């Protein structure tokens, strides 16, 4: 005989609802990734506030720095759990190069991304470029800082970091690099 009361359907829906609730509670109680390492107060020797760097770094157990350099470029990679999480570079270019020009060849940022600081900074959720304002720069060269992350971050945090990093570089010898990089 056929039951018209709908109790079979209600029982099935109740069981399904209970299963979904249990699944939701289980997913909410799983631990979120944590940062077990101490955020450094420098990027390969250039002092920056850990509070500015922290939002750009992922959770993980261990962090290390890997500096490299080539003619006209100094790089720093911050490696979290054996994966590059953050990269920076300091590049010497011709004086006519703009932030948009640098962004064309920089990873993680595009020339059309948000600009600030009178056009001397361009930033996104994965990268940024910023002019290093050198006090006694040669009229023939300019120095630029670039940063990128392997994951998306708050764009405002990226802007604050690149501005502070470029400022720190201007006080720490980045302005003394002699050879410009080729134009992009």
C-alpha positions as CSV (number, residue, x, y, z in Angstrom):
1,X,0.0,0.0,0.0
2,X,1.2,3.5,-0.8
3,X,1.8,6.0,2.1
4,X,0.6,9.5,1.2
5,X,1.6,11.2,4.4
6,X,5.2,11.9,3.2
7,X,6.8,10.4,6.3
8,X,9.3,8.5,4.1
9,X,10.4,11.6,2.4
10,X,10.7,13.5,5.7
11,X,12.8,10.7,7.2
12,X,15.1,10.7,4.2
13,X,15.4,14.6,4.3
14,X,16.1,14.4,8.1
15,X,18.8,11.9,7.6
16,X,20.4,13.9,4.8
17,X,20.2,17.1,6.9
18,X,21.9,15.3,9.9
19,X,24.6,14.0,7.6
20,X,25.3,17.5,6.2
21,X,25.4,19.0,9.7
22,X,27.9,16.4,10.9
23,X,30.0,17.1,7.8
24,X,29.9,20.9,8.4
25,X,30.9,20.5,12.0
26,X,33.7,18.2,11.2
27,X,35.1,20.6,8.6
28,X,34.8,23.6,11.0
29,X,36.7,21.7,13.7
30,X,39.7,20.8,11.5
31,X,42.7,22.8,12.5
32,X,43.7,25.7,10.2
33,X,47.3,25.9,9.0
34,X,49.5,27.8,11.4
35,X,52.8,29.7,11.1
36,X,55.3,27.8,13.3
37,X,58.3,29.9,12.2
38,X,59.3,33.4,13.4
39,X,58.7,36.0,10.7
40,X,62.1,37.6,9.9
41,X,62.7,41.3,10.5
42,X,64.7,41.5,7.3
43,X,64.7,40.4,3.7
44,X,68.2,39.1,3.0
45,X,69.8,41.7,5.3
46,X,67.5,44.6,4.5
47,X,65.7,45.5,7.7
48,X,61.9,45.6,7.4
49,X,59.2,45.4,10.0
50,X,58.1,41.8,10.6
51,X,54.5,43.2,10.8
52,X,54.7,44.4,7.2
53,X,56.2,41.1,6.0
54,X,53.9,38.8,7.9
55,X,50.8,39.2,5.8
56,X,52.8,38.3,2.7
57,X,54.0,34.9,4.1
58,X,52.1,31.7,4.2
59,X,51.6,29.3,7.2
60,X,54.4,26.7,7.6
61,X,57.0,25.2,9.9
62,X,60.3,26.6,8.7
63,X,61.5,29.6,6.8
64,X,64.9,30.3,5.2
65,X,66.4,33.1,3.0
66,X,68.2,32.5,-0.3
67,X,70.0,35.6,-1.7
68,X,71.4,35.6,-5.2
69,X,72.8,38.3,-7.5
70,X,73.7,39.0,-11.1
71,X,74.8,42.1,-13.0
72,X,72.4,44.9,-12.0
73,X,70.0,42.7,-10.0
74,X,70.0,41.4,-6.4
75,X,67.4,38.9,-5.5
76,X,66.1,37.4,-2.3
77,X,63.8,34.4,-2.0
78,X,62.1,33.4,1.2
79,X,61.5,29.7,1.3
80,X,58.8,28.3,3.5
81,X,58.8,24.5,4.0
82,X,61.1,24.0,1.0
83,X,58.9,26.1,-1.4
84,X,59.6,29.7,-2.6
85,X,56.9,31.8,-0.9
86,X,58.2,35.3,-1.4
87,X,60.7,36.8,-3.9
88,X,62.2,40.3,-4.0
89,X,64.7,42.0,-6.4
90,X,66.6,45.2,-6.5
91,X,67.2,46.3,-10.1
92,X,69.2,49.1,-11.6
93,X,67.7,50.5,-14.8
94,X,68.1,53.4,-17.1
95,X,66.8,56.7,-15.5
96,X,64.0,56.9,-18.1
97,X,62.4,53.6,-17.0
98,X,59.0,54.0,-15.3
99,X,57.1,51.8,-12.8
100,X,54.9,50.6,-15.7
101,X,58.1,49.6,-17.6
102,X,59.4,47.6,-14.6
103,X,56.0,46.0,-14.1
104,X,56.0,44.7,-17.6
105,X,58.8,42.4,-16.8
106,X,58.1,41.8,-13.1
107,X,56.2,38.6,-12.1
108,X,53.0,39.0,-10.1
109,X,52.2,42.6,-11.1
110,X,51.0,44.1,-14.4
111,X,51.5,47.7,-15.7
112,X,47.7,48.3,-15.4
113,X,47.5,47.3,-11.7
114,X,46.8,49.9,-9.0
115,X,49.4,52.7,-8.8
116,X,50.4,54.9,-5.8
117,X,53.0,57.3,-4.6
118,X,52.7,59.6,-7.7
119,X,53.1,56.6,-10.1
120,X,56.3,55.3,-8.5
121,X,54.6,52.3,-7.0
122,X,52.4,49.6,-8.8
123,X,50.9,46.8,-6.7
124,X,48.5,43.9,-6.9
125,X,47.5,40.9,-4.7
126,X,50.6,39.0,-5.9
127,X,53.3,41.5,-6.6
128,X,54.6,45.1,-6.6
129,X,57.2,47.4,-8.0
130,X,58.5,50.6,-6.3
131,X,61.1,53.2,-7.0
132,X,64.0,53.3,-4.6
133,X,64.4,57.0,-4.0
134,X,68.2,57.4,-4.0
135,X,69.5,60.7,-2.5
136,X,72.4,61.1,-4.9
137,X,71.3,59.0,-7.9
138,X,73.1,59.4,-11.1
139,X,71.0,61.1,-13.7
140,X,71.6,58.0,-15.9
141,X,70.2,55.3,-13.6
142,X,67.2,54.5,-11.4
143,X,66.9,51.7,-8.8
144,X,63.7,49.7,-8.5
145,X,62.4,47.1,-6.0
146,X,60.1,44.3,-7.0
147,X,58.3,41.8,-4.8
148,X,56.0,38.9,-5.5
149,X,54.3,36.1,-3.6
150,X,53.3,32.6,-4.8
151,X,49.8,33.1,-3.3
152,X,47.4,36.0,-3.2
153,X,47.5,38.4,-0.3
154,X,45.8,41.7,0.6
155,X,46.8,44.3,-2.0
156,X,47.0,47.0,0.7
157,X,49.5,44.9,2.6
158,X,51.6,44.5,-0.6
159,X,51.5,48.3,-1.1
160,X,52.7,49.0,2.5
161,X,55.4,46.4,2.2
162,X,56.9,47.7,-1.1
163,X,56.9,51.3,0.1
164,X,58.7,50.4,3.3
165,X,61.1,48.0,1.5
166,X,62.0,50.6,-1.1
167,X,62.5,53.2,1.6
168,X,64.8,50.8,3.6
169,X,66.8,50.0,0.4
170,X,67.5,53.7,-0.1
171,X,69.2,53.8,3.3
172,X,71.1,50.4,2.9
173,X,73.4,50.7,-0.1
174,X,71.0,49.8,-3.0
175,X,71.7,53.2,-4.5
176,X,75.3,52.4,-5.0
177,X,74.9,49.8,-7.7
178,X,76.8,50.9,-10.8
179,X,75.5,48.9,-13.8
180,X,72.0,49.3,-15.2
181,X,70.0,46.3,-16.4
182,X,68.9,46.2,-20.0
183,X,65.7,48.0,-20.7
184,X,62.6,45.7,-20.8
